[in-house]
Amino acid sequence: MALLAAGAVAWWLHQPITQAAEPLELAIEPGTSPRAIARDVAAAGAQVHPGLLYWWFRLSGQDRQIKAGNYEIPAGTTPRALLSKLVRGEEALRAVTLVEGWTFRQVRQALAREEGLKPDTAGLADAAIMERLGRPGVHPEGRFFPDTYTYAKGASDLAVLRRALHAMDKRLEAAWAQRLPDLPLRSADEALILASIVEKETGRAQDRGQIAGVFVNRLRQGMLLQTDPTVIYGLGEKFDGNLRRRDLTTDTPWNTYTRPGLPPTPIAMPGKAALLAAVQPEATRAFYFVARGDGSSHFSATLDEHNRAVNKYQRAP
């Protein structure tokens, strides 16, 4: 009889659990007892006796090693495989991508669209979010590194933001340590601001270093940066997609046509390449550039040359 029972147990442990849904979603809260976990598995839609499942948890000696989390149990999962997944903490992971050049408003919108994220930032002002992240008084723009972040279903959107914040800290610190001598930048924060402008101005990756060089040349000479993305950022939700001449003369803290030097904050999230371009700009005699219309830019050393390029690429019929 003992051999028969042992054989039946071995057979059961390797039989797929019938499920009401595929995959079956299981949430285990911290502190849940093994007995309650077995009941939760059955309640989630697994057609298994919770008492038998709890007995297996106890028999394995791993009942106290089951980890809290959010799991997806695929079809064909056996009792043995289920326990292994729960002990290893193989949570169901999703991913959200934060894109280079996005503003913090776009980041918040993207996180709000993620059904698997707990919306802890919903209804919070930007300043309150930064306070929750341990950075009170810090403007959020540009402070998060654009990348793809995985998360377990039910994780807080604040957890994703915290990871992106720390990732930018590391990337910025590494870039600042590699800066060229004699840059007209006083701090890593100023490098971040310049990198955000380079990110928004670059249509072709090959031009990134030279675009940074143009802005560095202008900063050295005390010239206005006169970059349209800063004007657009300053307009905020008032910008309708069409930048008008009057917008260039409408003063805001970010209008680099009306105010000298760098704007007070970044205007978007720069990626790694833009960060490096800001601290290692290409040596160039150019002080101007204009978009050619194909993603590339034409660079000019003099205003006359620049005006001819503008007429050619932007005012041509």
C-alpha positions as CSV (number, residue, x, y, z in Angstrom):
1,M,0.0,0.0,0.0
2,A,2.8,2.4,0.8
3,L,4.4,1.9,-2.6
4,L,1.0,2.4,-4.2
5,A,0.5,5.6,-2.4
6,A,3.9,6.8,-3.2
7,G,3.3,6.0,-6.8
8,A,0.0,7.9,-6.8
9,V,1.7,11.0,-5.3
10,A,4.5,10.9,-7.9
11,W,1.9,10.6,-10.6
12,W,-0.1,13.5,-9.3
13,L,2.9,15.8,-8.9
14,H,3.6,15.5,-12.6
15,Q,0.1,15.9,-13.9
16,P,-0.9,19.3,-15.4
17,I,-3.3,21.3,-13.2
18,T,-6.6,22.0,-15.0
19,Q,-7.2,25.8,-15.1
20,A,-10.3,27.9,-15.6
21,A,-8.2,30.5,-17.4
22,E,-4.9,30.5,-19.3
23,P,-2.7,31.8,-18.0
24,L,-4.0,31.8,-14.4
25,E,-3.2,35.0,-12.5
26,L,-2.2,34.5,-8.9
27,A,-1.4,37.3,-6.4
28,I,0.4,36.4,-3.1
29,E,0.5,39.1,-0.6
30,P,3.5,39.4,1.9
31,G,2.8,37.4,5.0
32,T,0.3,34.9,3.5
33,S,0.5,31.5,5.1
34,P,1.2,28.4,2.9
35,R,-2.3,27.1,3.7
36,A,-3.8,30.3,2.5
37,I,-1.6,30.3,-0.6
38,A,-3.0,26.8,-1.5
39,R,-6.5,28.2,-1.1
40,D,-5.6,31.2,-3.2
41,V,-4.4,29.0,-6.0
42,A,-7.7,27.2,-6.1
43,A,-9.7,30.4,-5.8
44,A,-7.8,31.8,-8.8
45,G,-9.1,29.1,-11.0
46,A,-6.9,26.0,-10.5
47,Q,-9.0,22.9,-10.3
48,V,-7.0,21.4,-7.4
49,H,-7.9,20.5,-3.9
50,P,-6.3,23.2,-1.6
51,G,-5.7,20.7,1.1
52,L,-3.8,18.4,-1.2
53,L,-1.8,21.3,-2.5
54,Y,-1.0,22.5,1.0
55,W,0.1,18.9,1.9
56,W,2.5,19.0,-1.1
57,F,3.9,22.4,0.0
58,R,4.6,20.9,3.5
59,L,5.9,17.6,2.3
60,S,8.5,19.4,0.0
61,G,9.9,21.3,3.0
62,Q,9.7,24.5,0.9
63,D,6.4,25.8,2.2
64,R,8.1,28.7,4.0
65,Q,10.2,29.6,1.0
66,I,7.3,30.7,-1.2
67,K,7.7,34.3,-2.2
68,A,5.1,37.0,-2.4
69,G,4.4,38.5,-5.8
70,N,2.2,38.5,-8.8
71,Y,2.4,35.3,-10.9
72,E,1.0,34.0,-14.2
73,I,0.6,30.2,-14.2
74,P,0.6,28.9,-17.8
75,A,-1.4,26.0,-19.0
76,G,0.3,22.6,-18.4
77,T,1.8,23.6,-15.1
78,T,2.1,20.7,-12.7
79,P,2.0,20.9,-8.9
80,R,5.8,20.4,-8.8
81,A,6.4,23.1,-11.3
82,L,4.0,25.4,-9.6
83,L,5.8,25.2,-6.3
84,S,9.2,25.7,-8.0
85,K,7.9,28.9,-9.7
86,L,6.6,30.2,-6.3
87,V,9.8,29.4,-4.4
88,R,12.0,31.0,-7.1
89,G,9.8,34.0,-7.2
90,E,9.3,33.9,-10.9
91,E,6.8,36.7,-11.1
92,A,5.0,37.7,-14.3
93,L,7.0,40.5,-15.8
94,R,5.8,43.3,-18.0
95,A,7.8,46.1,-19.7
96,V,7.4,49.8,-20.3
97,T,9.6,51.8,-22.5
98,L,10.5,55.4,-21.8
99,V,11.6,57.1,-25.0
100,E,14.6,59.4,-25.6
101,G,13.3,63.0,-26.0
102,W,10.1,62.5,-24.0
103,T,9.0,65.1,-21.5
104,F,8.0,64.2,-18.0
105,R,4.4,64.7,-19.0
106,Q,4.8,62.1,-21.7
107,V,6.4,59.7,-19.2
108,R,3.5,60.1,-16.8
109,Q,1.1,59.4,-19.6
110,A,2.9,56.3,-20.6
111,L,3.0,54.9,-17.1
112,A,-0.7,55.7,-16.7
113,R,-1.5,53.6,-19.7
114,E,0.2,50.5,-18.2
115,E,-2.6,48.4,-16.9
116,G,-0.2,46.3,-14.8
117,L,1.2,49.2,-12.8
118,K,-0.3,50.4,-9.6
119,P,-1.1,54.1,-10.3
120,D,0.4,55.6,-7.0
121,T,1.2,58.9,-8.8
122,A,-2.3,59.5,-10.0
123,G,-3.5,62.8,-8.9
124,L,-0.1,63.9,-7.5
125,A,1.6,67.0,-8.7
126,D,5.0,66.7,-10.2
127,A,6.6,68.2,-7.1
128,A,4.8,65.7,-4.9
129,I,6.1,62.8,-7.0
130,M,9.7,64.1,-6.7
131,E,9.2,64.3,-2.9
132,R,8.0,60.7,-2.8
133,L,11.2,59.8,-4.7
134,G,13.3,61.5,-2.2
135,R,14.2,64.5,-4.3
136,P,12.1,67.4,-2.8
137,G,12.5,70.6,-4.7
138,V,14.1,69.0,-7.8
139,H,12.4,69.6,-11.1
140,P,11.5,66.3,-12.7
141,E,12.2,67.2,-16.3
142,G,15.1,65.2,-17.8
143,R,15.8,63.4,-14.5
144,F,14.8,59.9,-15.7
145,F,16.8,57.8,-18.0
146,P,15.0,56.6,-21.2
147,D,15.1,52.8,-21.4
148,T,12.9,49.7,-21.2
149,Y,12.0,48.8,-17.6
150,T,10.5,45.5,-16.6
151,Y,8.1,45.2,-13.6
152,A,5.9,42.7,-12.0
153,K,2.2,43.1,-12.4
154,G,0.8,45.2,-9.5
155,A,4.1,47.1,-9.0
156,S,3.9,50.8,-8.2
157,D,4.6,53.3,-11.0
158,L,6.7,55.0,-8.4
159,A,9.0,52.0,-8.4
160,V,9.6,52.3,-12.1
161,L,10.3,56.0,-11.8
162,R,12.7,55.4,-8.9
163,R,14.7,53.0,-11.1
164,A,14.7,55.4,-14.0
165,L,15.8,58.2,-11.7
166,H,18.7,56.2,-10.3
167,A,19.7,55.1,-13.8
168,M,19.9,58.7,-14.9
169,D,22.0,59.5,-11.8
170,K,24.5,56.9,-12.8
171,R,24.6,57.8,-16.5
172,L,25.0,61.5,-15.8
173,E,27.7,60.9,-13.2
174,A,29.6,58.6,-15.7
175,A,29.3,61.2,-18.5
176,W,30.4,64.1,-16.3
177,A,33.5,62.2,-15.3
178,Q,34.4,61.9,-19.0
179,R,33.9,65.6,-19.8
180,L,36.4,67.5,-21.9
181,P,38.5,70.3,-20.2
182,D,37.4,73.9,-20.5
183,L,33.8,73.2,-21.2
184,P,31.5,76.2,-20.5
185,L,29.5,74.0,-18.1
186,R,29.7,74.5,-14.4
187,S,28.0,71.3,-13.2
188,A,26.6,67.9,-14.2
189,D,23.2,69.5,-14.1
190,E,24.2,72.0,-16.7
191,A,25.5,69.1,-18.8
192,L,22.1,67.4,-18.4
193,I,20.3,70.5,-19.6
194,L,22.5,70.8,-22.6
195,A,22.1,67.1,-23.4
196,S,18.3,67.5,-23.4
197,I,18.6,70.3,-26.0
198,V,20.9,68.2,-28.1
199,E,18.5,65.3,-27.9
200,K,15.6,67.4,-29.2
201,E,17.6,69.1,-31.9
202,T,19.2,66.0,-33.4
203,G,17.5,64.4,-36.4
204,R,20.4,62.2,-37.4
205,A,22.7,60.5,-34.9
206,Q,25.9,61.5,-36.8
207,D,25.1,65.2,-36.3
208,R,24.8,64.9,-32.5
209,G,28.4,65.8,-31.6
210,Q,28.5,68.8,-34.0
211,I,25.2,70.1,-32.7
212,A,26.6,70.0,-29.2
213,G,29.7,71.8,-30.5
214,V,27.6,74.6,-31.9
215,F,25.9,75.2,-28.6
216,V,29.2,75.0,-26.7
217,N,30.7,77.6,-29.2
218,R,27.7,79.9,-28.5
219,L,28.0,79.5,-24.8
220,R,31.7,80.4,-24.9
221,Q,31.0,83.5,-26.9
222,G,28.0,84.6,-24.8
223,M,25.7,84.3,-27.8
224,L,22.0,83.4,-27.4
225,L,21.4,79.7,-28.0
226,Q,18.3,80.4,-30.0
227,T,17.0,76.9,-30.1
228,D,13.4,76.3,-31.0
229,P,12.8,73.2,-28.7
230,T,13.3,75.4,-25.6
231,V,10.7,77.8,-26.8
232,I,8.3,75.0,-27.5
233,Y,8.9,73.6,-24.0
234,G,8.3,77.0,-22.5
235,L,5.0,77.3,-24.3
236,G,3.8,74.0,-22.7
237,E,0.3,73.0,-23.6
238,K,-0.2,76.2,-25.5
239,F,2.0,74.9,-28.3
240,D,-0.3,73.7,-31.1
241,G,2.4,72.2,-33.3
242,N,3.1,75.4,-35.2
243,L,5.9,77.6,-33.9
244,R,5.2,81.2,-34.9
245,R,7.5,84.2,-35.0
246,R,5.7,85.8,-32.0
247,D,6.4,82.7,-30.0
248,L,10.2,83.4,-30.4
249,T,9.8,86.8,-28.7
250,T,7.3,85.7,-26.0
251,D,9.5,85.5,-22.9
252,T,9.5,82.4,-20.7
253,P,12.2,81.0,-18.5
254,W,13.0,78.5,-21.2
255,N,13.0,80.9,-24.2
256,T,16.6,80.9,-25.4
257,Y,15.8,83.7,-27.9
258,T,15.0,86.1,-25.1
259,R,17.3,84.8,-22.3
260,P,21.0,84.1,-22.4
261,G,22.7,80.9,-21.4
262,L,21.1,77.6,-20.7
263,P,17.4,77.3,-19.6
264,P,16.8,76.6,-15.9
265,T,15.9,72.9,-16.4
266,P,16.3,70.2,-19.0
267,I,13.5,70.1,-21.6
268,A,13.3,66.3,-22.1
269,M,15.0,63.0,-21.3
270,P,18.4,62.7,-23.0
271,G,19.8,59.3,-23.9
272,K,23.3,58.1,-23.3
273,A,24.6,59.4,-26.7
274,A,23.2,62.9,-26.0
275,L,24.8,63.0,-22.6
276,L,28.2,62.1,-24.0
277,A,27.8,64.6,-26.8
278,A,27.1,67.4,-24.3
279,V,30.4,66.6,-22.4
280,Q,32.4,65.6,-25.4
281,P,31.2,68.0,-28.2
282,E,32.8,67.8,-31.6
283,A,35.3,70.5,-32.3
284,T,33.7,72.8,-34.9
285,R,33.9,76.3,-36.3
286,A,30.1,76.3,-36.7
287,F,27.9,78.7,-34.8
288,Y,24.7,77.9,-36.7
289,F,22.8,74.9,-38.1
290,V,19.6,74.4,-40.0
291,A,17.6,71.3,-40.8
292,R,17.9,70.1,-44.4
293,G,14.5,68.4,-44.3
294,D,15.9,64.9,-44.5
295,G,16.8,64.5,-40.9
296,S,20.3,65.9,-41.3
297,S,21.5,69.4,-40.6
298,H,23.6,72.0,-42.5
299,F,26.3,73.7,-40.3
300,S,27.6,77.2,-40.9
301,A,30.4,79.2,-39.4
302,T,29.0,82.6,-40.3
303,L,25.6,84.3,-40.3
304,D,25.7,85.0,-44.0
305,E,26.3,81.3,-44.8
306,H,23.6,80.3,-42.4
307,N,21.1,82.7,-44.0
308,R,21.9,81.2,-47.4
309,A,21.3,77.7,-46.0
310,V,18.0,78.8,-44.4
311,N,16.9,80.2,-47.8
312,K,17.9,77.0,-49.5
313,Y,16.5,74.4,-47.2
314,Q,13.5,76.1,-45.5
315,R,12.3,79.0,-47.7
316,A,12.7,77.4,-51.1
317,P,9.5,77.0,-53.0
